[in-house]
């Protein structure tokens, strides 16, 4: 449930985020203000239950996104956990 709620919020943020400018500081600032604390708590909970296994080069960028792609990867992972719950 928490993964779905956060993924939905990130989806709305990504809709308004200029796709061609991955360094859009305003959108990243909005992520940090609105979602980062919840994302970090959720990531810690996923780690506790061994559900934090994203298939990206460096999962640290999902914990501290630096650009749109990092936020997109976090969104995709949370959506995967919510829809496909890893077995």
Wavefront OBJ file of the C-alpha trace (Angstrom):
o trace
v 0.000 0.000 0.000
v 2.794 2.421 0.908
v 4.650 1.559 -2.295
v 1.537 2.291 -4.356
v 0.871 5.594 -2.599
v 4.443 6.825 -3.065
v 4.594 5.542 -6.657
v 1.381 7.424 -7.466
v 2.831 10.637 -6.036
v 6.061 10.174 -7.985
v 4.065 9.493 -11.144
v 2.327 12.862 -10.799
v 5.661 14.578 -10.185
v 7.211 12.897 -13.236
v 4.294 13.951 -15.457
v 5.168 17.593 -14.878
v 8.912 17.087 -15.027
v 10.496 18.155 -18.291
v 11.737 14.909 -19.802
v 14.462 16.558 -21.859
v 16.084 18.329 -18.936
v 17.285 15.708 -16.419
v 18.873 18.442 -14.307
v 15.634 20.258 -13.631
v 16.434 21.565 -10.169
v 12.918 22.744 -9.387
v 11.377 19.296 -9.847
v 14.186 17.685 -7.879
v 13.642 20.237 -5.112
v 9.938 19.328 -5.110
v 10.884 15.644 -4.798
v 13.154 16.447 -1.855
v 10.471 18.538 -0.146
v 7.481 16.259 -0.737
v 8.704 12.698 -1.139
v 12.261 12.124 0.051
v 11.512 11.493 3.731
v 8.709 9.037 2.922
v 10.839 7.353 0.261
v 13.761 6.884 2.634
v 11.523 5.419 5.367
v 9.956 3.057 2.855
v 13.347 2.025 1.465
v 14.556 1.237 4.981
v 11.467 -0.908 5.567
v 12.013 -2.716 2.251
v 15.623 -3.366 3.264
v 14.450 -4.782 6.601
v 12.327 -7.355 4.769
v 14.942 -8.033 2.059
v 12.721 -6.482 -0.614
v 15.211 -3.790 -1.603
v 16.848 -5.381 -4.633
v 16.570 -2.838 -7.465
v 18.207 -3.829 -10.735
v 20.096 -0.598 -11.397
v 23.787 0.227 -11.591
v 23.840 2.000 -8.238
v 20.822 1.714 -5.888
v 22.197 4.630 -3.845
v 20.870 6.950 -6.551
v 17.371 5.718 -5.800
v 17.832 6.688 -2.181
v 19.259 10.098 -3.121
v 18.078 10.903 -6.640
v 20.172 13.379 -8.592
v 18.047 13.616 -11.736
v 14.779 12.618 -13.385
v 16.041 9.170 -14.363
v 16.854 8.331 -10.744
v 13.319 9.321 -9.673
v 11.900 7.371 -12.625
v 13.871 4.291 -11.557
v 12.584 4.629 -7.989
v 9.030 4.986 -9.284
v 9.447 1.895 -11.474
v 10.820 -0.170 -8.605
v 8.085 0.853 -6.171
v 5.463 0.111 -8.790
v 7.026 -3.302 -9.368
v 6.973 -4.076 -5.639
v 3.339 -2.983 -5.437
v 2.116 -4.850 -8.544
v 4.326 -7.901 -8.696
v 5.424 -8.250 -5.094
v 8.716 -10.107 -5.408
v 8.716 -13.767 -4.530
l 1 2 3 4 5 6 7 8 9 10 11 12 13 14 15 16 17 18 19 20 21 22 23 24 25 26 27 28 29 30 31 32 33 34 35 36 37 38 39 40 41 42 43 44 45 46 47 48 49 50 51 52 53 54 55 56 57 58 59 60 61 62 63 64 65 66 67 68 69 70 71 72 73 74 75 76 77 78 79 80 81 82 83 84 85 86 87
